[in-house]
Amino acid sequence: MKYDVIIIGAGPGGIFSAYELIRRNEKLKIAVFESGYPLEKRRCPIDGKKVKSCIKCPVCAIMSGFGGAGAFSDGKYNITNDFGGTLYEHIGREEALGLMRYVDEINRTHGGGDTKMYSTAGTQFKKVCLQNKLKLLDASVRHLGTDINYIVLEKLYEELKDKIEFHFQSSVEEIRAADQGYRVISGGQGYECGKCIISVGRSGSKWMETVCKSLGIETKSNRVDIGVRVELPAVVFSHLTDELYESKIVYRTEKFEDNVRTFCMNPYGIVVNENTNGIITVNGHSYEGEDKRTENTNFALLVAKHFSEPFKDSNGYGESIARLSNMLGGGVIVQRFGDLVRGRRTNEKRLEESTVVPTLAATPGDLSLVLPKRILDGIIEMVYALDKIAPGTANDDTLLYGVEVKFYNMEVEIDENLESRYQGLYIIGDGSGVTHSLSHASASGVYVARRITG
Ligand SMILES: Cc1cc2nc3c(=O)[nH]c(=O)nc-3n(C[C@H](O)[C@H](O)[C@H](O)COP(=O)(O)OP(=O)(O)OC[C@H]3O[C@@H](n4cnc5c(N)ncnc54)[C@H](O)[C@@H]3O)c2cc1C
């Protein structure tokens, strides 16, 4: 079987490469190989009754399948070079922003047209933050919400499914250089292609490592972000979230001069479990529809850890901390802020009496037994700093879930075309280590499609 292009992974990177390739040349023969299921068959077995916690499915329905890790996400498409990846280092700032706007246009014409775009331009909160030693990062963000994000994916699939061959439940095992292209092995069978786009995201990181080793592609890995997810009454943050939806705020701690930042803010949202390679961490999302809103807002507070030689396994470090919380709590641990600063464990009784009703059934416990002191001190300082711009953040009943880990894929050596040292072998999206977000991953997909079609 010979294809012009084979795409590995049907997350935003893979979907937007496919979309742009076929838009620019309808005659191209394209196949997409995806480990997970089609969108409508993606079901996490946790139902809160029979299955209460993660049973570690071989292919996680939350992370894999059409739509990738973003399918059930909050669908926040941030248009910025300030965070979400370093695509601009390869393709330039203007090009990166232009592509993110183009992706936004596609989302709008595929069901996202009525959703809102928020922006930090001209906001008074920049000054308020600076007056309190906090820095608000610049961005425009389209909030699709989990519900509309799903609809957009449905429409994109509908448009692509007759023009492109989709192979679901088809993990790619190996890639070999072949005559004038590549041989992709899936299910023991070989498929030939002229060009190959690898877009395997976070869940494909271990596999990506083996591919890079076998093909001699250079990689580096030195960063992991570790922290907690904060949940509090939505009114505490509503003055910020109503205007900006998501505010990315950075604080430099006094004690260690570490940067702590807010990440993935979900107004009126829910806190959820996330399974990465069998390790349970915490995340959050929210819905666009009013009927699905909760009374809480959640966001992560993360501390970036950069390692230098000789230590190389930054993700291994993050995994060990997450494993520790899994060992103590059987999964995610939740603690009241008041209990944390008093040095005591949150138990069922204290949690029941809390004025903040948790949206995730996590195990009450003590995060100080899990998180390294330096990270925990930074988080506590940041909670007090945020309390100055959003009074109530440092209330005793504010809930902290741990641990939230933001793993970074190792960075793969690719050039300004997002092409590896092998001609026609492109590595894009989160799997390349260059992007860490929906908009950057999608933009990288459009970019390589344009490089291929000329
Ligand atoms: C709960 C959650 C919420 C999030 N919320 C947001 C948000 O609001 N905004 C934001 O910007 N980002 C968010 N993110 C991050 C965002 O989802 C990712 O940055 C984005 O999905 C990356 O896209 P990608 O295409 O590079 O990879 P992915 O979306 O991870 O897709 C990769 C695909 O490749 C498949 N794959 C892996 N290995 C193989 C293989 N060997 N063979 C075949 N297929 C393979 C996987 O099954 C997967 O479907 C969230 C992530 C999670 C988990």
The ligand as a Tripos MOL2 file, in Angstrom:
@<TRIPOS>MOLECULE
LIG
   53    58     1     0     0
SMALL
NO_CHARGES

@<TRIPOS>ATOM
      1 C1         -7.5740   17.1050   30.1800 C.3       1 LIG1
      2 C2         -6.7550   17.9800   29.2590 C.ar      1 LIG1
      3 C3         -7.1440   19.2890   29.0580 C.ar      1 LIG1
      4 C4         -6.4190   20.1270   28.2060 C.ar      1 LIG1
      5 N1         -6.8660   21.4070   27.9790 N.ar      1 LIG1
      6 C5         -6.2240   22.1920   27.0880 C.ar      1 LIG1
      7 C6         -6.7320   23.4830   26.7770 C.ar      1 LIG1
      8 O1         -7.8090   23.9110   27.2120 O.2       1 LIG1
      9 N2         -5.9900   24.2610   25.9290 N.ar      1 LIG1
     10 C7         -4.8070   23.8390   25.3810 C.ar      1 LIG1
     11 O2         -4.2010   24.5990   24.6130 O.2       1 LIG1
     12 N3         -4.3400   22.5920   25.6330 N.ar      1 LIG1
     13 C8         -5.0090   21.7620   26.4620 C.ar      1 LIG1
     14 N4         -4.5310   20.5030   26.7120 N.ar      1 LIG1
     15 C9         -3.3250   20.0560   25.9790 C.3       1 LIG1
     16 C10        -3.7060   19.7000   24.5450 C.3       1 LIG1
     17 O3         -4.7360   18.7490   24.5640 O.3       1 LIG1
     18 C11        -2.4900   19.1780   23.7960 C.3       1 LIG1
     19 O4         -1.4890   20.1730   23.8230 O.3       1 LIG1
     20 C12        -2.8210   18.8240   22.3480 C.3       1 LIG1
     21 O5         -3.8380   17.8700   22.2840 O.3       1 LIG1
     22 C13        -1.5930   18.3130   21.6060 C.3       1 LIG1
     23 O6         -1.9620   17.8950   20.3170 O.3       1 LIG1
     24 P1         -1.1200   16.7900   19.5250 P.3       1 LIG1
     25 O7         -1.8390   16.5250   18.2450 O.co2     1 LIG1
     26 O8          0.2820   17.2030   19.4660 O.co2     1 LIG1
     27 O9         -1.1290   15.4800   20.4500 O.3       1 LIG1
     28 P2         -2.3400   14.6530   21.0820 P.3       1 LIG1
     29 O10        -3.5490   15.4680   21.1880 O.co2     1 LIG1
     30 O11        -1.8000   14.0290   22.3050 O.co2     1 LIG1
     31 O12        -2.6240   13.5170   19.9870 O.3       1 LIG1
     32 C14        -1.7000   12.5080   19.7110 C.3       1 LIG1
     33 C15        -2.4540   11.2820   19.1920 C.3       1 LIG1
     34 O13        -1.4780   10.3370   18.7150 O.3       1 LIG1
     35 C16        -1.9190    9.0260   19.0650 C.3       1 LIG1
     36 N5         -0.7360    8.1510   19.1190 N.ar      1 LIG1
     37 C17         0.2510    8.1380   20.0480 C.ar      1 LIG1
     38 N6          1.1760    7.2020   19.7320 N.ar      1 LIG1
     39 C18         0.7500    6.6080   18.6030 C.ar      1 LIG1
     40 C19         1.2600    5.5400   17.7860 C.ar      1 LIG1
     41 N7          2.4170    4.9250   18.0660 N.pl3     1 LIG1
     42 N8          0.5450    5.1590   16.7040 N.ar      1 LIG1
     43 C20        -0.6330    5.7740   16.3940 C.ar      1 LIG1
     44 N9         -1.1780    6.7810   17.1270 N.ar      1 LIG1
     45 C21        -0.4790    7.1980   18.2090 C.ar      1 LIG1
     46 C22        -2.5900    9.1960   20.4160 C.3       1 LIG1
     47 O14        -3.5030    8.1350   20.6200 O.3       1 LIG1
     48 C23        -3.2590   10.5640   20.2710 C.3       1 LIG1
     49 O15        -4.6100   10.4560   19.8780 O.3       1 LIG1
     50 C24        -5.2480   19.6360   27.5490 C.ar      1 LIG1
     51 C25        -4.8430   18.3170   27.7610 C.ar      1 LIG1
     52 C26        -5.5750   17.4840   28.5950 C.ar      1 LIG1
     53 C27        -5.1360   16.0490   28.7820 C.3       1 LIG1
@<TRIPOS>BOND
     1     1     2 1
     2     2     3 ar
     3     2    52 ar
     4     3     4 ar
     5     4     5 ar
     6     4    50 ar
     7     5     6 ar
     8     6     7 ar
     9     6    13 1
    10     7     8 2
    11     7     9 ar
    12     9    10 ar
    13    10    11 2
    14    10    12 ar
    15    12    13 ar
    16    13    14 ar
    17    14    15 1
    18    14    50 ar
    19    15    16 1
    20    16    17 1
    21    16    18 1
    22    18    19 1
    23    18    20 1
    24    20    21 1
    25    20    22 1
    26    22    23 1
    27    23    24 1
    28    24    25 2
    29    24    26 1
    30    24    27 1
    31    27    28 1
    32    28    29 2
    33    28    30 1
    34    28    31 1
    35    31    32 1
    36    32    33 1
    37    33    34 1
    38    33    48 1
    39    34    35 1
    40    35    36 1
    41    35    46 1
    42    36    37 ar
    43    36    45 ar
    44    37    38 ar
    45    38    39 ar
    46    39    40 ar
    47    39    45 ar
    48    40    41 1
    49    40    42 ar
    50    42    43 ar
    51    43    44 ar
    52    44    45 ar
    53    46    47 1
    54    46    48 1
    55    48    49 1
    56    50    51 ar
    57    51    52 ar
    58    52    53 1
@<TRIPOS>SUBSTRUCTURE
     1 LIG1         1 GROUP 0 **** ****
